[in-house]
C-alpha cells in the first residue's frame, strides 16, 4: 500500500531554500512569484493493513521535525 507524507516548514519559519528558488525564478524572468515554500514528499510502501496511527508515529519519530515542520498523510 502506498502512503504519501508531505512535510513542510510551519508558517512563520524561515525557508531559505524557498527564498533562493524565488530569487532564482525572478532572475530567470519569471516575474510575479511572491513566495516559495519548499518541502519534501516521502512515498512509503507499507504492508496492507498498516493503520494511520502507525504512519503518524513514523512522522512524529523520524520523518518530520514537528517543532518546525508540519506534515500531511495521504493514502
PDB file of N, CA, C, O and CB in Angstrom:
ATOM      1  N   UNK A   1       0.858  -1.176   0.000  1.00  0.00           N
ATOM      2  CA  UNK A   1       0.000   0.000   0.000  1.00  0.00           C
ATOM      3  C   UNK A   1       0.902   1.237   0.000  1.00  0.00           C
ATOM      4  O   UNK A   1       1.875   1.308   0.752  1.00  0.00           O
ATOM      5  CB  UNK A   1      -0.976   0.000   1.237  1.00  0.00           C
ATOM      6  N   UNK A   2       0.570   2.197  -0.844  1.00  0.00           N
ATOM      7  CA  UNK A   2       1.346   3.437  -0.930  1.00  0.00           C
ATOM      8  C   UNK A   2       0.761   4.480   0.018  1.00  0.00           C
ATOM      9  O   UNK A   2      -0.453   4.659   0.106  1.00  0.00           O
ATOM     10  CB  UNK A   2       1.367   3.976  -2.387  1.00  0.00           C
ATOM     11  N   UNK A   3       1.650   5.151   0.715  1.00  0.00           N
ATOM     12  CA  UNK A   3       1.275   6.267   1.579  1.00  0.00           C
ATOM     13  C   UNK A   3       2.221   7.416   1.246  1.00  0.00           C
ATOM     14  O   UNK A   3       3.438   7.232   1.231  1.00  0.00           O
ATOM     15  CB  UNK A   3       1.347   5.875   3.116  1.00  0.00           C
ATOM     16  N   UNK A   4       1.671   8.597   0.980  1.00  0.00           N
ATOM     17  CA  UNK A   4       2.476   9.791   0.737  1.00  0.00           C
ATOM     18  C   UNK A   4       2.423  10.686   1.962  1.00  0.00           C
ATOM     19  O   UNK A   4       1.353  10.974   2.499  1.00  0.00           O
ATOM     20  CB  UNK A   4       1.982  10.554  -0.521  1.00  0.00           C
ATOM     21  N   UNK A   5       3.598  11.118   2.393  1.00  0.00           N
ATOM     22  CA  UNK A   5       3.705  12.059   3.504  1.00  0.00           C
ATOM     23  C   UNK A   5       4.358  13.318   2.945  1.00  0.00           C
ATOM     24  O   UNK A   5       5.477  13.272   2.434  1.00  0.00           O
ATOM     25  CB  UNK A   5       4.533  11.456   4.717  1.00  0.00           C
ATOM     26  N   UNK A   6       3.655  14.439   3.045  1.00  0.00           N
ATOM     27  CA  UNK A   6       4.188  15.721   2.619  1.00  0.00           C
ATOM     28  C   UNK A   6       4.617  16.486   3.866  1.00  0.00           C
ATOM     29  O   UNK A   6       3.818  16.702   4.777  1.00  0.00           O
ATOM     30  CB  UNK A   6       3.137  16.530   1.787  1.00  0.00           C
ATOM     31  N   UNK A   7       5.880  16.892   3.899  1.00  0.00           N
ATOM     32  CA  UNK A   7       6.438  17.601   5.048  1.00  0.00           C
ATOM     33  C   UNK A   7       6.799  19.015   4.594  1.00  0.00           C
ATOM     34  O   UNK A   7       7.519  19.201   3.613  1.00  0.00           O
ATOM     35  CB  UNK A   7       7.694  16.849   5.636  1.00  0.00           C
ATOM     36  N   UNK A   8       6.292  19.997   5.317  1.00  0.00           N
ATOM     37  CA  UNK A   8       6.554  21.402   5.001  1.00  0.00           C
ATOM     38  C   UNK A   8       6.943  22.141   6.275  1.00  0.00           C
ATOM     39  O   UNK A   8       6.544  21.764   7.377  1.00  0.00           O
ATOM     40  CB  UNK A   8       5.315  22.067   4.338  1.00  0.00           C
ATOM     41  N   UNK A   9       7.735  23.208   6.101  1.00  0.00           N
ATOM     42  CA  UNK A   9       8.022  24.069   7.245  1.00  0.00           C
ATOM     43  C   UNK A   9       6.723  24.747   7.685  1.00  0.00           C
ATOM     44  O   UNK A   9       5.885  25.101   6.856  1.00  0.00           O
ATOM     45  CB  UNK A   9       9.117  25.131   6.890  1.00  0.00           C
ATOM     46  N   UNK A  10       6.568  24.921   8.979  1.00  0.00           N
ATOM     47  CA  UNK A  10       5.379  25.597   9.501  1.00  0.00           C
ATOM     48  C   UNK A  10       5.400  27.060   9.090  1.00  0.00           C
ATOM     49  O   UNK A  10       6.458  27.635   8.834  1.00  0.00           O
ATOM     50  CB  UNK A  10       5.300  25.467  11.042  1.00  0.00           C
ATOM     51  N   UNK A  11       4.205  27.657   9.032  1.00  0.00           N
ATOM     52  CA  UNK A  11       4.098  29.090   8.749  1.00  0.00           C
ATOM     53  C   UNK A  11       4.909  29.857   9.782  1.00  0.00           C
ATOM     54  O   UNK A  11       4.887  29.536  10.970  1.00  0.00           O
ATOM     55  CB  UNK A  11       2.609  29.559   8.755  1.00  0.00           C
ATOM     56  N   UNK A  12       5.617  30.864   9.320  1.00  0.00           N
ATOM     57  CA  UNK A  12       6.418  31.686  10.218  1.00  0.00           C
ATOM     58  C   UNK A  12       7.853  31.210  10.377  1.00  0.00           C
ATOM     59  O   UNK A  12       8.683  31.934  10.926  1.00  0.00           O
ATOM     60  CB  UNK A  12       5.771  31.733  11.553  1.00  0.00           C
ATOM     61  N   UNK A  13       8.163  30.000   9.904  1.00  0.00           N
ATOM     62  CA  UNK A  13       9.533  29.503   9.963  1.00  0.00           C
ATOM     63  C   UNK A  13      10.240  29.914   8.670  1.00  0.00           C
ATOM     64  O   UNK A  13       9.740  29.661   7.574  1.00  0.00           O
ATOM     65  CB  UNK A  13       9.568  27.944  10.162  1.00  0.00           C
ATOM     66  N   UNK A  14      11.389  30.541   8.806  1.00  0.00           N
ATOM     67  CA  UNK A  14      12.159  30.995   7.658  1.00  0.00           C
ATOM     68  C   UNK A  14      12.502  29.821   6.748  1.00  0.00           C
ATOM     69  O   UNK A  14      12.939  28.770   7.218  1.00  0.00           O
ATOM     70  CB  UNK A  14      13.436  31.709   8.115  1.00  0.00           C
ATOM     71  N   UNK A  15      12.304  30.002   5.449  1.00  0.00           N
ATOM     72  CA  UNK A  15      12.570  28.958   4.456  1.00  0.00           C
ATOM     73  C   UNK A  15      13.636  29.467   3.480  1.00  0.00           C
ATOM     74  O   UNK A  15      13.297  29.985   2.415  1.00  0.00           O
ATOM     75  CB  UNK A  15      11.255  28.556   3.693  1.00  0.00           C
ATOM     76  N   UNK A  16      14.924  29.326   3.832  1.00  0.00           N
ATOM     77  CA  UNK A  16      15.967  29.856   2.960  1.00  0.00           C
ATOM     78  C   UNK A  16      16.016  29.177   1.592  1.00  0.00           C
ATOM     79  O   UNK A  16      16.346  29.834   0.605  1.00  0.00           O
ATOM     80  CB  UNK A  16      17.300  29.717   3.633  1.00  0.00           C
ATOM     81  N   UNK A  17      15.700  27.889   1.501  1.00  0.00           N
ATOM     82  CA  UNK A  17      15.677  27.217   0.201  1.00  0.00           C
ATOM     83  C   UNK A  17      14.554  27.777  -0.670  1.00  0.00           C
ATOM     84  O   UNK A  17      14.749  28.020  -1.861  1.00  0.00           O
ATOM     85  CB  UNK A  17      15.505  25.693   0.380  1.00  0.00           C
ATOM     86  N   UNK A  18      13.416  27.974  -0.092  1.00  0.00           N
ATOM     87  CA  UNK A  18      12.301  28.552  -0.830  1.00  0.00           C
ATOM     88  C   UNK A  18      12.614  29.949  -1.313  1.00  0.00           C
ATOM     89  O   UNK A  18      12.267  30.319  -2.435  1.00  0.00           O
ATOM     90  CB  UNK A  18      11.060  28.573   0.026  1.00  0.00           C
ATOM     91  N   UNK A  19      13.273  30.728  -0.465  1.00  0.00           N
ATOM     92  CA  UNK A  19      13.648  32.095  -0.847  1.00  0.00           C
ATOM     93  C   UNK A  19      14.668  32.077  -1.983  1.00  0.00           C
ATOM     94  O   UNK A  19      14.601  32.914  -2.883  1.00  0.00           O
ATOM     95  CB  UNK A  19      14.220  32.859   0.367  1.00  0.00           C
ATOM     96  N   UNK A  20      15.602  31.142  -1.953  1.00  0.00           N
ATOM     97  CA  UNK A  20      16.590  31.020  -3.029  1.00  0.00           C
ATOM     98  C   UNK A  20      15.906  30.659  -4.350  1.00  0.00           C
ATOM     99  O   UNK A  20      16.272  31.183  -5.402  1.00  0.00           O
ATOM    100  CB  UNK A  20      17.652  29.958  -2.670  1.00  0.00           C
ATOM    101  N   UNK A  21      14.919  29.769  -4.296  1.00  0.00           N
ATOM    102  CA  UNK A  21      14.175  29.396  -5.505  1.00  0.00           C
ATOM    103  C   UNK A  21      13.403  30.600  -6.035  1.00  0.00           C
ATOM    104  O   UNK A  21      13.400  30.858  -7.238  1.00  0.00           O
ATOM    105  CB  UNK A  21      13.208  28.220  -5.215  1.00  0.00           C
ATOM    106  N   UNK A  22      12.743  31.342  -5.131  1.00  0.00           N
ATOM    107  CA  UNK A  22      12.000  32.542  -5.546  1.00  0.00           C
ATOM    108  C   UNK A  22      12.922  33.536  -6.235  1.00  0.00           C
ATOM    109  O   UNK A  22      12.580  34.090  -7.280  1.00  0.00           O
ATOM    110  CB  UNK A  22      11.321  33.208  -4.334  1.00  0.00           C
ATOM    111  N   UNK A  23      14.079  33.756  -5.651  1.00  0.00           N
ATOM    112  CA  UNK A  23      15.045  34.690  -6.236  1.00  0.00           C
ATOM    113  C   UNK A  23      15.519  34.192  -7.602  1.00  0.00           C
ATOM    114  O   UNK A  23      15.600  34.976  -8.548  1.00  0.00           O
ATOM    115  CB  UNK A  23      16.251  34.882  -5.291  1.00  0.00           C
ATOM    116  N   UNK A  24      15.829  32.912  -7.715  1.00  0.00           N
ATOM    117  CA  UNK A  24      16.302  32.352  -8.985  1.00  0.00           C
ATOM    118  C   UNK A  24      15.225  32.440 -10.067  1.00  0.00           C
ATOM    119  O   UNK A  24      15.534  32.724 -11.224  1.00  0.00           O
ATOM    120  CB  UNK A  24      16.735  30.890  -8.795  1.00  0.00           C
ATOM    121  N   UNK A  25      13.983  32.204  -9.705  1.00  0.00           N
ATOM    122  CA  UNK A  25      12.899  32.331 -10.689  1.00  0.00           C
ATOM    123  C   UNK A  25      12.811  33.757 -11.209  1.00  0.00           C
ATOM    124  O   UNK A  25      12.626  33.979 -12.405  1.00  0.00           O
ATOM    125  CB  UNK A  25      11.550  31.910 -10.072  1.00  0.00           C
ATOM    126  N   UNK A  26      12.945  34.720 -10.306  1.00  0.00           N
ATOM    127  CA  UNK A  26      12.938  36.123 -10.731  1.00  0.00           C
ATOM    128  C   UNK A  26      14.099  36.430 -11.660  1.00  0.00           C
ATOM    129  O   UNK A  26      13.940  37.148 -12.648  1.00  0.00           O
ATOM    130  CB  UNK A  26      12.989  37.045  -9.519  1.00  0.00           C
ATOM    131  N   UNK A  27      15.275  35.882 -11.340  1.00  0.00           N
ATOM    132  CA  UNK A  27      16.455  36.118 -12.181  1.00  0.00           C
ATOM    133  C   UNK A  27      16.287  35.493 -13.561  1.00  0.00           C
ATOM    134  O   UNK A  27      16.898  35.954 -14.526  1.00  0.00           O
ATOM    135  CB  UNK A  27      17.711  35.558 -11.505  1.00  0.00           C
ATOM    136  N   UNK A  28      15.474  34.459 -13.664  1.00  0.00           N
ATOM    137  CA  UNK A  28      15.218  33.805 -14.948  1.00  0.00           C
ATOM    138  C   UNK A  28      14.071  34.458 -15.715  1.00  0.00           C
ATOM    139  O   UNK A  28      13.688  33.999 -16.791  1.00  0.00           O
ATOM    140  CB  UNK A  28      14.912  32.336 -14.727  1.00  0.00           C
ATOM    141  N   UNK A  29      13.531  35.537 -15.145  1.00  0.00           N
ATOM    142  CA  UNK A  29      12.493  36.274 -15.844  1.00  0.00           C
ATOM    143  C   UNK A  29      11.072  35.881 -15.476  1.00  0.00           C
ATOM    144  O   UNK A  29      10.124  36.361 -16.097  1.00  0.00           O
ATOM    145  CB  UNK A  29      12.675  36.105 -17.289  1.00  0.00           C
ATOM    146  N   UNK A  30      10.906  35.034 -14.498  1.00  0.00           N
ATOM    147  CA  UNK A  30       9.558  34.645 -14.057  1.00  0.00           C
ATOM    148  C   UNK A  30       9.100  35.624 -12.977  1.00  0.00           C
ATOM    149  O   UNK A  30       9.239  35.371 -11.780  1.00  0.00           O
ATOM    150  CB  UNK A  30       9.536  33.163 -13.517  1.00  0.00           C
ATOM    151  N   UNK A  31       8.555  36.739 -13.433  1.00  0.00           N
ATOM    152  CA  UNK A  31       8.099  37.771 -12.506  1.00  0.00           C
ATOM    153  C   UNK A  31       6.773  37.372 -11.883  1.00  0.00           C
ATOM    154  O   UNK A  31       6.035  36.554 -12.431  1.00  0.00           O
ATOM    155  CB  UNK A  31       7.967  39.123 -13.219  1.00  0.00           C
ATOM    156  N   UNK A  32       6.487  37.945 -10.759  1.00  0.00           N
ATOM    157  CA  UNK A  32       5.199  37.720 -10.121  1.00  0.00           C
ATOM    158  C   UNK A  32       5.182  36.607  -9.097  1.00  0.00           C
ATOM    159  O   UNK A  32       4.149  36.368  -8.472  1.00  0.00           O
ATOM    160  CB  UNK A  32       4.197  37.430 -11.146  1.00  0.00           C
ATOM    161  N   UNK A  33       6.292  35.921  -8.905  1.00  0.00           N
ATOM    162  CA  UNK A  33       6.350  34.883  -7.865  1.00  0.00           C
ATOM    163  C   UNK A  33       6.669  35.600  -6.560  1.00  0.00           C
ATOM    164  O   UNK A  33       7.784  36.085  -6.366  1.00  0.00           O
ATOM    165  CB  UNK A  33       7.436  33.756  -8.198  1.00  0.00           C
ATOM    166  N   UNK A  34       5.695  35.665  -5.675  1.00  0.00           N
ATOM    167  CA  UNK A  34       5.847  36.432  -4.447  1.00  0.00           C
ATOM    168  C   UNK A  34       6.361  35.605  -3.282  1.00  0.00           C
ATOM    169  O   UNK A  34       6.846  36.159  -2.295  1.00  0.00           O
ATOM    170  CB  UNK A  34       4.543  37.050  -4.075  1.00  0.00           C
ATOM    171  N   UNK A  35       6.264  34.303  -3.382  1.00  0.00           N
ATOM    172  CA  UNK A  35       6.753  33.463  -2.300  1.00  0.00           C
ATOM    173  C   UNK A  35       6.866  32.017  -2.743  1.00  0.00           C
ATOM    174  O   UNK A  35       6.093  31.544  -3.576  1.00  0.00           O
ATOM    175  CB  UNK A  35       5.842  33.570  -1.089  1.00  0.00           C
ATOM    176  N   UNK A  36       7.835  31.326  -2.178  1.00  0.00           N
ATOM    177  CA  UNK A  36       8.031  29.901  -2.443  1.00  0.00           C
ATOM    178  C   UNK A  36       8.299  29.220  -1.109  1.00  0.00           C
ATOM    179  O   UNK A  36       9.113  29.689  -0.314  1.00  0.00           O
ATOM    180  CB  UNK A  36       9.210  29.653  -3.459  1.00  0.00           C
ATOM    181  N   UNK A  37       7.615  28.121  -0.874  1.00  0.00           N
ATOM    182  CA  UNK A  37       7.886  27.271   0.289  1.00  0.00           C
ATOM    183  C   UNK A  37       8.311  25.924  -0.261  1.00  0.00           C
ATOM    184  O   UNK A  37       7.611  25.336  -1.085  1.00  0.00           O
ATOM    185  CB  UNK A  37       6.625  27.143   1.249  1.00  0.00           C
ATOM    186  N   UNK A  38       9.437  25.440   0.185  1.00  0.00           N
ATOM    187  CA  UNK A  38       9.935  24.164  -0.303  1.00  0.00           C
ATOM    188  C   UNK A  38       9.776  23.125   0.789  1.00  0.00           C
ATOM    189  O   UNK A  38      10.054  23.383   1.960  1.00  0.00           O
ATOM    190  CB  UNK A  38      11.412  24.274  -0.751  1.00  0.00           C
ATOM    191  N   UNK A  39       9.327  21.950   0.390  1.00  0.00           N
ATOM    192  CA  UNK A  39       9.153  20.858   1.342  1.00  0.00           C
ATOM    193  C   UNK A  39       9.672  19.562   0.759  1.00  0.00           C
ATOM    194  O   UNK A  39      10.496  19.550  -0.155  1.00  0.00           O
ATOM    195  CB  UNK A  39       7.685  20.709   1.737  1.00  0.00           C
ATOM    196  N   UNK A  40       9.168  18.474   1.310  1.00  0.00           N
ATOM    197  CA  UNK A  40       9.584  17.181   0.790  1.00  0.00           C
ATOM    198  C   UNK A  40       8.394  16.231   0.755  1.00  0.00           C
ATOM    199  O   UNK A  40       7.486  16.303   1.583  1.00  0.00           O
ATOM    200  CB  UNK A  40      10.723  16.591   1.641  1.00  0.00           C
ATOM    201  N   UNK A  41       8.428  15.349  -0.223  1.00  0.00           N
ATOM    202  CA  UNK A  41       7.421  14.308  -0.363  1.00  0.00           C
ATOM    203  C   UNK A  41       8.105  12.989  -0.072  1.00  0.00           C
ATOM    204  O   UNK A  41       9.125  12.663  -0.680  1.00  0.00           O
ATOM    205  CB  UNK A  41       6.764  14.314  -1.789  1.00  0.00           C
ATOM    206  N   UNK A  42       7.550  12.234   0.851  1.00  0.00           N
ATOM    207  CA  UNK A  42       8.077  10.920   1.202  1.00  0.00           C
ATOM    208  C   UNK A  42       7.022   9.896   0.818  1.00  0.00           C
ATOM    209  O   UNK A  42       5.900   9.926   1.323  1.00  0.00           O
ATOM    210  CB  UNK A  42       8.443  10.825   2.730  1.00  0.00           C
ATOM    211  N   UNK A  43       7.390   8.993  -0.075  1.00  0.00           N
ATOM    212  CA  UNK A  43       6.468   7.951  -0.506  1.00  0.00           C
ATOM    213  C   UNK A  43       6.845   6.664   0.218  1.00  0.00           C
ATOM    214  O   UNK A  43       7.958   6.159   0.073  1.00  0.00           O
ATOM    215  CB  UNK A  43       6.503   7.761  -2.063  1.00  0.00           C
ATOM    216  N   UNK A  44       5.914   6.148   0.990  1.00  0.00           N
ATOM    217  CA  UNK A  44       6.139   4.913   1.737  1.00  0.00           C
ATOM    218  C   UNK A  44       5.374   3.781   1.077  1.00  0.00           C
ATOM    219  O   UNK A  44       4.226   3.953   0.666  1.00  0.00           O
ATOM    220  CB  UNK A  44       5.712   5.070   3.218  1.00  0.00           C
ATOM    221  N   UNK A  45       6.000   2.645   0.978  1.00  0.00           N
ATOM    222  CA  UNK A  45       5.335   1.435   0.520  1.00  0.00           C
ATOM    223  C   UNK A  45       5.223   0.541   1.747  1.00  0.00           C
ATOM    224  O   UNK A  45       6.189  -0.116   2.135  1.00  0.00           O
ATOM    225  CB  UNK A  45       6.122   0.727  -0.672  1.00  0.00           C
ATOM    226  N   UNK A  46       4.044   0.517   2.353  1.00  0.00           N
ATOM    227  CA  UNK A  46       3.844  -0.198   3.616  1.00  0.00           C
ATOM    228  C   UNK A  46       2.937  -1.406   3.394  1.00  0.00           C
ATOM    229  O   UNK A  46       2.225  -1.493   2.393  1.00  0.00           O
ATOM    230  CB  UNK A  46       3.240   0.742   4.690  1.00  0.00           C
ATOM    231  N   UNK A  47       2.978  -2.319   4.334  1.00  0.00           N
ATOM    232  CA  UNK A  47       2.164  -3.528   4.246  1.00  0.00           C
ATOM    233  C   UNK A  47       0.682  -3.183   4.291  1.00  0.00           C
ATOM    234  O   UNK A  47       0.274  -2.267   5.006  1.00  0.00           O
ATOM    235  CB  UNK A  47       2.516  -4.497   5.380  1.00  0.00           C
ATOM    236  N   UNK A  48      -0.124  -3.917   3.526  1.00  0.00           N
ATOM    237  CA  UNK A  48      -1.583  -3.743   3.578  1.00  0.00           C
ATOM    238  C   UNK A  48      -2.034  -3.847   5.032  1.00  0.00           C
ATOM    239  O   UNK A  48      -1.551  -4.685   5.793  1.00  0.00           O
ATOM    240  CB  UNK A  48      -2.319  -4.811   2.686  1.00  0.00           C
ATOM    241  N   UNK A  49      -2.953  -2.992   5.389  1.00  0.00           N
ATOM    242  CA  UNK A  49      -3.486  -3.017   6.746  1.00  0.00           C
ATOM    243  C   UNK A  49      -2.734  -2.140   7.727  1.00  0.00           C
ATOM    244  O   UNK A  49      -3.141  -2.015   8.882  1.00  0.00           O
ATOM    245  CB  UNK A  49      -3.487  -4.405   7.247  1.00  0.00           C
ATOM    246  N   UNK A  50      -1.626  -1.520   7.281  1.00  0.00           N
ATOM    247  CA  UNK A  50      -0.919  -0.595   8.162  1.00  0.00           C
ATOM    248  C   UNK A  50      -1.855   0.563   8.465  1.00  0.00           C
ATOM    249  O   UNK A  50      -2.369   1.207   7.551  1.00  0.00           O
ATOM    250  CB  UNK A  50       0.422  -0.090   7.517  1.00  0.00           C
ATOM    251  N   UNK A  51      -2.075   0.828   9.743  1.00  0.00           N
ATOM    252  CA  UNK A  51      -3.050   1.866  10.092  1.00  0.00           C
ATOM    253  C   UNK A  51      -2.407   3.249  10.127  1.00  0.00           C
ATOM    254  O   UNK A  51      -1.187   3.398  10.182  1.00  0.00           O
ATOM    255  CB  UNK A  51      -3.690   1.558  11.446  1.00  0.00           C
ATOM    256  N   UNK A  52      -3.269   4.240  10.094  1.00  0.00           N
ATOM    257  CA  UNK A  52      -2.826   5.639  10.071  1.00  0.00           C
ATOM    258  C   UNK A  52      -2.006   5.972  11.320  1.00  0.00           C
ATOM    259  O   UNK A  52      -1.059   6.755  11.248  1.00  0.00           O
ATOM    260  CB  UNK A  52      -4.041   6.587   9.965  1.00  0.00           C
ATOM    261  N   UNK A  53      -2.358   5.392  12.445  1.00  0.00           N
ATOM    262  CA  UNK A  53      -1.637   5.674  13.693  1.00  0.00           C
ATOM    263  C   UNK A  53      -0.165   5.267  13.577  1.00  0.00           C
ATOM    264  O   UNK A  53       0.707   5.932  14.136  1.00  0.00           O
ATOM    265  CB  UNK A  53      -2.301   4.935  14.878  1.00  0.00           C
ATOM    266  N   UNK A  54       0.109   4.197  12.866  1.00  0.00           N
ATOM    267  CA  UNK A  54       1.493   3.761  12.667  1.00  0.00           C
ATOM    268  C   UNK A  54       2.248   4.763  11.812  1.00  0.00           C
ATOM    269  O   UNK A  54       3.397   5.092  12.106  1.00  0.00           O
ATOM    270  CB  UNK A  54       1.538   2.369  12.018  1.00  0.00           C
ATOM    271  N   UNK A  55       1.611   5.249  10.754  1.00  0.00           N
ATOM    272  CA  UNK A  55       2.248   6.253   9.898  1.00  0.00           C
ATOM    273  C   UNK A  55       2.440   7.554  10.674  1.00  0.00           C
ATOM    274  O   UNK A  55       3.465   8.219  10.524  1.00  0.00           O
ATOM    275  CB  UNK A  55       1.403   6.504   8.620  1.00  0.00           C
ATOM    276  N   UNK A  56       1.465   7.921  11.500  1.00  0.00           N
ATOM    277  CA  UNK A  56       1.597   9.118  12.351  1.00  0.00           C
ATOM    278  C   UNK A  56       2.824   8.973  13.262  1.00  0.00           C
ATOM    279  O   UNK A  56       3.582   9.925  13.443  1.00  0.00           O
ATOM    280  CB  UNK A  56       0.299   9.338  13.209  1.00  0.00           C
ATOM    281  N   UNK A  57       3.012   7.791  13.827  1.00  0.00           N
ATOM    282  CA  UNK A  57       4.164   7.555  14.702  1.00  0.00           C
ATOM    283  C   UNK A  57       5.465   7.699  13.932  1.00  0.00           C
ATOM    284  O   UNK A  57       6.438   8.246  14.452  1.00  0.00           O
ATOM    285  CB  UNK A  57       4.082   6.164  15.340  1.00  0.00           C
ATOM    286  N   UNK A  58       5.493   7.208  12.686  1.00  0.00           N
ATOM    287  CA  UNK A  58       6.680   7.365  11.840  1.00  0.00           C
ATOM    288  C   UNK A  58       7.001   8.840  11.639  1.00  0.00           C
ATOM    289  O   UNK A  58       8.160   9.249  11.719  1.00  0.00           O
ATOM    290  CB  UNK A  58       6.472   6.677  10.478  1.00  0.00           C
ATOM    291  N   UNK A  59       5.974   9.629  11.380  1.00  0.00           N
ATOM    292  CA  UNK A  59       6.156  11.067  11.172  1.00  0.00           C
ATOM    293  C   UNK A  59       6.670  11.740  12.430  1.00  0.00           C
ATOM    294  O   UNK A  59       7.606  12.539  12.378  1.00  0.00           O
ATOM    295  CB  UNK A  59       4.847  11.716  10.733  1.00  0.00           C
ATOM    296  N   UNK A  60       6.069  11.422  13.541  1.00  0.00           N
ATOM    297  CA  UNK A  60       6.436  12.042  14.817  1.00  0.00           C
ATOM    298  C   UNK A  60       7.863  11.694  15.235  1.00  0.00           C
ATOM    299  O   UNK A  60       8.577  12.536  15.780  1.00  0.00           O
ATOM    300  CB  UNK A  60       5.463  11.611  15.906  1.00  0.00           C
ATOM    301  N   UNK A  61       8.275  10.452  14.979  1.00  0.00           N
ATOM    302  CA  UNK A  61       9.574   9.988  15.464  1.00  0.00           C
ATOM    303  C   UNK A  61      10.731  10.221  14.499  1.00  0.00           C
ATOM    304  O   UNK A  61      11.878  10.330  14.932  1.00  0.00           O
ATOM    305  CB  UNK A  61       9.492   8.543  15.771  1.00  0.00           C
ATOM    306  N   UNK A  62      10.445  10.300  13.178  1.00  0.00           N
ATOM    307  CA  UNK A  62      11.551  10.372  12.237  1.00  0.00           C
ATOM    308  C   UNK A  62      11.326  11.292  11.039  1.00  0.00           C
ATOM    309  O   UNK A  62      12.197  12.096  10.707  1.00  0.00           O
ATOM    310  CB  UNK A  62      11.849   9.020  11.748  1.00  0.00           C
ATOM    311  N   UNK A  63      10.196  11.185  10.405  1.00  0.00           N
ATOM    312  CA  UNK A  63      10.024  11.816   9.097  1.00  0.00           C
ATOM    313  C   UNK A  63       9.887  13.333   9.151  1.00  0.00           C
ATOM    314  O   UNK A  63      10.235  14.011   8.185  1.00  0.00           O
ATOM    315  CB  UNK A  63       8.827  11.244   8.427  1.00  0.00           C
ATOM    316  N   UNK A  64       9.391  13.874  10.247  1.00  0.00           N
ATOM    317  CA  UNK A  64       9.206  15.321  10.363  1.00  0.00           C
ATOM    318  C   UNK A  64       9.771  15.816  11.691  1.00  0.00           C
ATOM    319  O   UNK A  64       9.659  15.145  12.717  1.00  0.00           O
ATOM    320  CB  UNK A  64       7.710  15.695  10.241  1.00  0.00           C
ATOM    321  N   UNK A  65      10.370  16.980  11.654  1.00  0.00           N
ATOM    322  CA  UNK A  65      10.775  17.665  12.880  1.00  0.00           C
ATOM    323  C   UNK A  65       9.584  18.514  13.288  1.00  0.00           C
ATOM    324  O   UNK A  65       9.421  19.636  12.809  1.00  0.00           O
ATOM    325  CB  UNK A  65      12.092  18.541  12.679  1.00  0.00           C
ATOM    326  N   UNK A  66       8.755  17.983  14.171  1.00  0.00           N
ATOM    327  CA  UNK A  66       7.465  18.614  14.470  1.00  0.00           C
ATOM    328  C   UNK A  66       7.587  19.950  15.194  1.00  0.00           C
ATOM    329  O   UNK A  66       6.581  20.636  15.379  1.00  0.00           O
ATOM    330  CB  UNK A  66       6.634  17.685  15.297  1.00  0.00           C
ATOM    331  N   UNK A  67       8.771  20.329  15.602  1.00  0.00           N
ATOM    332  CA  UNK A  67       8.968  21.647  16.194  1.00  0.00           C
ATOM    333  C   UNK A  67       8.827  22.720  15.114  1.00  0.00           C
ATOM    334  O   UNK A  67       8.236  23.774  15.351  1.00  0.00           O
ATOM    335  CB  UNK A  67      10.356  21.739  16.883  1.00  0.00           C
ATOM    336  N   UNK A  68       9.376  22.444  13.925  1.00  0.00           N
ATOM    337  CA  UNK A  68       9.373  23.453  12.864  1.00  0.00           C
ATOM    338  C   UNK A  68       8.653  22.998  11.596  1.00  0.00           C
ATOM    339  O   UNK A  68       8.478  23.793  10.672  1.00  0.00           O
ATOM    340  CB  UNK A  68      10.787  23.829  12.523  1.00  0.00           C
ATOM    341  N   UNK A  69       8.231  21.727  11.536  1.00  0.00           N
ATOM    342  CA  UNK A  69       7.593  21.212  10.329  1.00  0.00           C
ATOM    343  C   UNK A  69       6.204  20.649  10.633  1.00  0.00           C
ATOM    344  O   UNK A  69       5.940  20.150  11.728  1.00  0.00           O
ATOM    345  CB  UNK A  69       8.469  20.133   9.686  1.00  0.00           C
ATOM    346  N   UNK A  70       5.342  20.742   9.650  1.00  0.00           N
ATOM    347  CA  UNK A  70       4.049  20.069   9.715  1.00  0.00           C
ATOM    348  C   UNK A  70       4.043  18.994   8.633  1.00  0.00           C
ATOM    349  O   UNK A  70       4.868  19.025   7.720  1.00  0.00           O
ATOM    350  CB  UNK A  70       2.852  21.084   9.527  1.00  0.00           C
ATOM    351  N   UNK A  71       3.131  18.060   8.730  1.00  0.00           N
ATOM    352  CA  UNK A  71       3.059  17.001   7.729  1.00  0.00           C
ATOM    353  C   UNK A  71       1.608  16.667   7.419  1.00  0.00           C
ATOM    354  O   UNK A  71       0.698  16.903   8.215  1.00  0.00           O
ATOM    355  CB  UNK A  71       3.807  15.746   8.210  1.00  0.00           C
ATOM    356  N   UNK A  72       1.432  16.106   6.223  1.00  0.00           N
ATOM    357  CA  UNK A  72       0.104  15.671   5.775  1.00  0.00           C
ATOM    358  C   UNK A  72       0.267  14.248   5.220  1.00  0.00           C
ATOM    359  O   UNK A  72       1.180  13.971   4.442  1.00  0.00           O
ATOM    360  CB  UNK A  72      -0.509  16.665   4.678  1.00  0.00           C
ATOM    361  N   UNK A  73      -0.630  13.364   5.634  1.00  0.00           N
ATOM    362  CA  UNK A  73      -0.596  11.976   5.208  1.00  0.00           C
ATOM    363  C   UNK A  73      -1.719  11.736   4.211  1.00  0.00           C
ATOM    364  O   UNK A  73      -2.870  12.093   4.460  1.00  0.00           O
ATOM    365  CB  UNK A  73      -0.718  11.019   6.419  1.00  0.00           C
ATOM    366  N   UNK A  74      -1.373  11.125   3.072  1.00  0.00           N
ATOM    367  CA  UNK A  74      -2.357  10.778   2.048  1.00  0.00           C
ATOM    368  C   UNK A  74      -2.204   9.291   1.718  1.00  0.00           C
ATOM    369  O   UNK A  74      -1.101   8.807   1.463  1.00  0.00           O
ATOM    370  CB  UNK A  74      -2.178  11.664   0.761  1.00  0.00           C
ATOM    371  N   UNK A  75      -3.326   8.587   1.730  1.00  0.00           N
ATOM    372  CA  UNK A  75      -3.266   7.157   1.401  1.00  0.00           C
ATOM    373  C   UNK A  75      -3.917   6.906   0.068  1.00  0.00           C
ATOM    374  O   UNK A  75      -3.970   5.764  -0.388  1.00  0.00           O
ATOM    375  CB  UNK A  75      -3.942   6.310   2.485  1.00  0.00           C
TER     376      UNK A  75
END
